Amino acid sequence: MILFAWIPLLFLDEKLSKHHNPYLLYNFTFLSFAVWNVMAYWWVAQAHVIGVILIIILNSMLLALIFWLISKAKQTLRISILFPFLIIWLGFEYFHTQWDLAWPWLNLGNAFASAPTWVQWYEYTGTRGGSLWVILINYSIFEMIRREKDFKYSQIFLLLVLFGIPLLYSYLNNNRKSENISEERSYALIQPNLDPYTEKFAPENERKHFNEFIRLADSICKEDAPNYLFGPETLILQSIDENNPYTSEYYQQLSDLKEKYPKTNFLIGVHSNNHQESFNSALLVSNSTPQFYHKTKLVPMFERIPFDKYLGFLNQYSLEIGGYNGTYSSKNETDYFLTDSTVIVPIVCFESIFGDYCTQRIPENVGFLCMITNDGWWKNTPGYKHHFNFSRLRAIEARRDYIRVANNGISAHINPKGMIIAKTSWWNKTILRGNLNLIAGKTFYSEHGDFIGRTCLFFAILLLIFVKIRAYTHQLSGRKF
């Protein structure tokens, strides 16, 4: 539906462009976006009702404001809506990945997360290219309907070309063998499947749960001796002092296991601190000193109060999920882990929605991506499925193997084309084993990042400034739009 879903709003804009109430369009579009937001992530209510209400209201208000500004720019400059639609909307999508209220879940290019065979070209454009594609197709169909009396077959031809070329590239790419594969590494991952509401974050169960993980890890290493063994997000709840990790008995157990099986590298999720700040972290225990990566893209309101530089006094009011409450720092000095000349790019949960952030941390070295998460908050709803599918887009953008390790939800091995090599089932305690490919090099997108979004945001700011100046001069001259 995303390829024609905008058409009613485009007709609404045309109908209300000369209405005496300049804010009527905003009212209608707010209702439209509110319906869209409710349908898209009602499931967040499983974790926090107030949280999802705030998300839906704020996001709907923002999206309605952006479309209203697009319409205002069109009216003031007396041009086709296509130009301001592209510049302002794509610029906003990029902005919506950068600020403290970042919530890019509904960025248009994400709509193809469940159809990776359509969007192999994301290795050049990322999801912003998908948003551009959506807008162009919607506008083309809108123009064909609006100009039905002046219909020309060339319009259908142009639409087919616009729709077909990206699909043709994807089809050809789907049948092409992957390049830059240097060698394979064996891996195993453990999906503990602990209910986050009743089991995982209960302090009295922490020791039992971690001992069970160590027991399983020991048996896997004894039987298979994999190169990598992965555990999910926040496997260790008791905060580890990064300056002196051996003060943690849990870290000591992991270190002892590493000494017992020197071939295996262990990557798990932990809580950590540096005495001043606390972090939601990924930890790699290899032959060198322990390496910590801090989750940088934190969930607004749940993991960090937005604009905490100015609103830090509100940290005590961060929203609680299932009895768990955390306020983390987003400071981070690590882009990736390096062990035995192999790069592992860690991704922690919510960060997997930010393609630009994930892929720009990838160096030229051989390696792969590893995401750790806990998707049990959403229970058996579309939420964990949506989140899983975003991982397939990240694999395409980076053209690297992607290991996804979930406490519950779906753990998986995804290849560089977004295809699922192996995955676990929902709500199932299990172990996944396999071999992953080490791939070198950068894609155009990982080299240049979200160039479409950055460019559009720059020109959107200039355009809105120009529109404001033009509106002011019109007002002084007494002219009407």
N, C-alpha and C positions, 0 to 999 in steps of 0.2 A: 504493500500500500504506500510505502514511502515515495515511490516514483510518481504518484499523482495526488498525494495527500495534501499538498499545498494549494491545489487548484481552488478549492472553496474560499480560502483566505485571500487569494489573489483577486477573485471576483468580488469578495466583500470589500476589499480595498478600493476597487474601481467604483463600486456602487456608492461608497460613503465618502469619496474624495471631495465632494462639494457640499457635504452635510454641514449645517450650521453649528453642530456640536463637534469640535475638533477632536474630542476625546472618546467619541462613541466607538471608533475603531479599536481603541485600546481596551474598552470594556468587553467587546465581543471576542477579541483575540485572547484576552485574559481567560475567559471562560473556555475557549478552545484549548489553550495550552494547559489549563488546569485539568481538563478531561484527559488530555494526552499524558500528563504527568501521573495522574491517578492510575491510569491503565498500565503505565510503564513500570512503576515501582510501588504499587500498593503494598507489596510484600515486605517493605521495610518496617511496616507496622508490627510485624512479628517480633521485631527487636525493640521498637520504641514508637508508640503511637504519637506522642508529641513531636518526636524527631521527624517522622514522615510528614506530619502536617506542616511543620516549618519548612521542610525541603520543598514540598509541593507548592506552597504559597509563594515562597521567595523565588523559586525557579520560574513559576508561571508569571509572576510579576516582571521578572527580568526579561523573559522571552517576549512577553507582550510589549514591553518597552522598546525592545530592539526592533520588532516589526513595526511599531508605531513610528519610530525614528526613520526606518526605511521608507515608509509611506510619506512622511513629512519631507524627506529629502527629494522624493519623486515629485511631489506637488510644488515645492519651492523652486526647484530647478527646471520643472516642466519637461522631464525626460522619462524614458521607459523605466519601469520599476526594476528591471533586470540589473542594471549597473549598481544602484545602491543596495539591492538585495544581496548580490554577490559580495561586495566590498564590506558592508557593515555586518552581515550575518557571519561570514567566514572570519572576519576580524574578531567578532564577539566570541566565537567558538574557541579561538586561540586564547583570548583573554580569560575565558572561563576555565582554562587549565592552569592559569598562572597565579591568580589572586587567592586570598585566604578563604574565600567561599567557593573554591573550585569544586564544581560538580559536573564533569563532562559526560556523564552517563548517557545523556540524550543527544550528544553531538551526532549530526545526521549520518556521518560516515560509519558510525557504529552499527547502523541498521543491517549491515552485511556481515556481521560477525558470525552468523550461523550459515553463511554462504561463502566461505573463503575461496571457492573455485571461481567466483565472479570477480574477485578483487585482487588478483595476483599483482596488479600494478601498484598496490600500496607500498611496494618496496621503493617506489619513487616519490609518492605523494603523501603517504600515511593516510589516516582517515579523513584529513581535510580534503583530499582529492575526491573521496567518496561524497562528502558534503557538496562539493562543487558539482559533481555529476548529478546528484539529486536535484539541486536547484535548476540546473540547465534543462534537465528532462521535464521537470514540472512546468517550467516557463514555456518550453516548446509546445507541450500539450495544451497549456492555457491559451497560447496565441492561436493555435489551430482551432480551438473551440470558439474563441472570441471573434475570430475573423472567418467564420464559416461561410459567409457570403462571398468572400474573396479567396476561397479555398484554392490552393495550388498543390499539385502532386509533389512539387519540389519540397514542400514542407514535410511531407511524410518521408521523403528521401533523407532530408537532413536529420530528422528524428531517428531514423533507423541507423544512420551513420553514427550519430551521437551515442546511441544505445549500444550499437554493435561493436565499435572499435575496441572499447575496453574489454568487452566480453571475448572478442577474438584474441586479444593479447593474452588474456587469462587462460583461454583454451589451449593456446600454443604452449604457454608456460607450464600448464599442468602436465603436459606430455613430454616435457624436457627433463633430462636427468640433471640432478643437482651437481653443481660444480664446487670447487674449493674444499672438498672433503679430504682431510689429511689422514685421519685415522679414527678408530673407534675406542670407546671406553665403556666398561660395564658399570651398571648402577643398580641400586635397589632403593626403594622408598617405603616408608612405613606410614600407613594411614591409621592412626589410633582410634579414630571415630569416638571421641569423647564429647558428650552433650555439653555445649558451653553453658547451658542454663542450670544443669544439675550436677555435672561431674568435673569438667575441665578446670574451672576456677575455684573449686572448693579447696581451701588450704589444707584440710586434713587428708585430701586425696593426692596431693602433689607428689609425695615420696613414692606412693604405690604406683602412680602412673609412670613416673620416670624410670623406676626400677623395671617395669614391664617393657618400656622402650629399650632399655639397655639389654634386657634378656633377649628380646627379639633381634636387636642389632648384633649381639654376640653370636647368636645361632646363624644369622645370615652370613656374617663375616667368616665363621668357621666353615660353612658349607660352600659358599661361592667366592669369598674374598673379592668383592666388587671394588672398583676404583673409587666409587662414590657411594655414600649412604646418606639419604636425606630424611629429615624429620620436618614436621609442619611448623607453622607460626606459633610463637609463645610456648614452645615445648617446655622450656624452663621458666617458671613463673618468678621464682626468687631472684631478685636482681643481682647480676654479676658485676663486680667491680672491674672495669676494663683495665685499670692500671695494675690490678693484682687479682687476676681471675681465680687463682688457686685458693683464695679464701672461700670460694663456693664449693661445697661438697659435690654439687651436681656437675660442675665443670671438672672437678677432679676425677669423677667417675668416667666422664667422657674422655678425658686425657688418658686415663689408664687403659681404656678400650683402644684408643689410638696406638698406644705403646704395644699393646697385645697384637694388633693387626696394622702394622706400619704401612701396608700397601693401600689401605682404605682411608679416604678423606671424608670427614663428617661435616655436613652442613645442616644446621637446624635453626629454629627460631627461638629467641630468648628475650628476656628483659635485661637491660644493662644500664650502667650509670658511670659517670665520671666524677662523682661526688656532688657536682653542682646541678647536673641535669639527668633526667631519666630518658631512656630510649626504648622503642620497640625495634629490636635488632635481628639481623641474621648473623650467625656465628659460623665461621669456618675453622675447623681444627684440622690442620695438615701438619706437614713435617716442620714448618716454620712456626713462628709465634702465632697465637690466635689472631684472627682477623675479624673485625666487627664492621658491619654495615648498618647504618641507622635509617629506619623508615623515614623518608623525607616528605612524601605526599600523605599527609595525615587527614583523616576523615573529619571535616568541620563539625564542631560541637561534641563529637563523640571522643575524639582523641586529642583535640586541641581547640581552645576557644579562638575563633577568628580574630585577627588584628590584636593578638595578645600583647604586642608592644604597647598598645594603648588601653587594652581591656584586660590586662593580665589579672586584675583583681577579681575577674569573673571565673577564673580557673576552677574554683571550688564548685561551680555550677555546671560543669561539663556533664553531658547526658550519660546516664548509666545504662549498661546493657547486661541483662541477665545477672545482676549482682556485681558486675565488673565495671570499674571506673578507672580510666587512665588519662593523665594529661602529660603528653610527651613533648620533648624538644625535637625540632626538625633539623638541627644542625648535623652536618654530615661531611666528612672529609674523604670518604671512600666511594669510588665509582664502581669498582669491581674487585673481586678476589683474584689472586694470582697464586697458582700452585703448580709446580713442575712445568712451567712455561705455558700452562693452560689457564685461560681466563674464564671465570664464572661471573656472570652479571646477575647479582641478586635483585629480586623484585619482591616486595612485601605487600601482599593483599591488594588494598585500594590502589596502589601504584600502577597496577596492570592496566588501568583505564587510561593512563597518560603515555601514549605512544611516543611522543616527542621526548619525554624525560627518560623513558626506558631505553630507547635505541641510541640516543646521543652519548650514552655512557659506554658504548661498545667500542673497544680498540680494534686494531688490525689483527691482533694475535688470535690464534686458534682458540676456540672455546664454545660456550653455550650459555643459555639463559636458564635461571632457576627461580621459580616463584614459590614462595611459601605463603599459606593462607589458612584461614579458618572460616568456612562458609556455613557452618551450622547455625549461625544466628538467624538465618532466613527460613530455617526448617524446610519442608518439602514444598517449595514454591518456585516460580520461575527465576527467583533471584540468583540461586547458585548456578543455574544453567546459563543465564546471561553472563555472569562473571567468568564462567569457564570459557565461553565463546570469545571473549575479549582476548584471551591468551592466544587464540589462533591467529588473530590479527597481528599481535606483537611478533609472533614467529615469522609471519610473512614480511613485515616491515624490516626485520633484522636479518632474515634469511639464515637463521640459526636454529638448531635443535632447541626445544623448549621443554624443560621438566617442570611439571606443576605438582606441588606437594601440599595436600590439604589435610587438615585434621579430620574434617568431614566435608562432604561435597563430592568433587570429582578430582582425583589425582590422575595425572596423565603424562604421556610422552607424545609430544607434537613435533612433526617434522617441519623443515623450513618453508613448506608450502601450506602450512596450516592444517595438514591432514593428521588425523589421530592415529598414531602407531599402536598405542595401548592405553587403556584407561581403566579406572576402578568404577564400581557401581556406587550409587548413592547410599549413604548411611550404612557403611559396611567396613568393619575392621579388617584390613587386608594389607598385603605386601605386593608391590609391583616390581618386577625385575626386567632388565633388558640391556640393550647396548645403544649408546647414543653416538652420534657423529660429531667430531670436532671440526669446526669450519672456521676458516680465516677470512679476513677481508671485511669491507663495509659496503652496505648498500648506499644508493644515492640518498635515501632518506636518513639513514644513520649518520651519513657524512654531513648533510646540510640541515637536518631537522625539519621542523614544520615551517618551511620557507613560504608556503602559501598563506598560512595563518599570520605569520609575522608581517608579511607584505601587506595583506589586507587590513590588518589592524592599524598599520601606519597610515595607509591611505584613508581608512575609515575615519580616523581622528581628523585628518585634514579636510575630508569631505564634510563632516559635521560642523567643523569650524566655519567652513565656507558657507554652508547652509544657514548657519546662525547669522553670519554677516549679511547674506542676501536677504534673509527675512527681516533683519533690522532696517536695511536700506529701503525695502519695500514698504515697511511700516512708516518710515519717515516721509516717503513720497505719497503715502495714502493709497498705494496700489493694493489690489487683492490678488490672491493666488488663483 
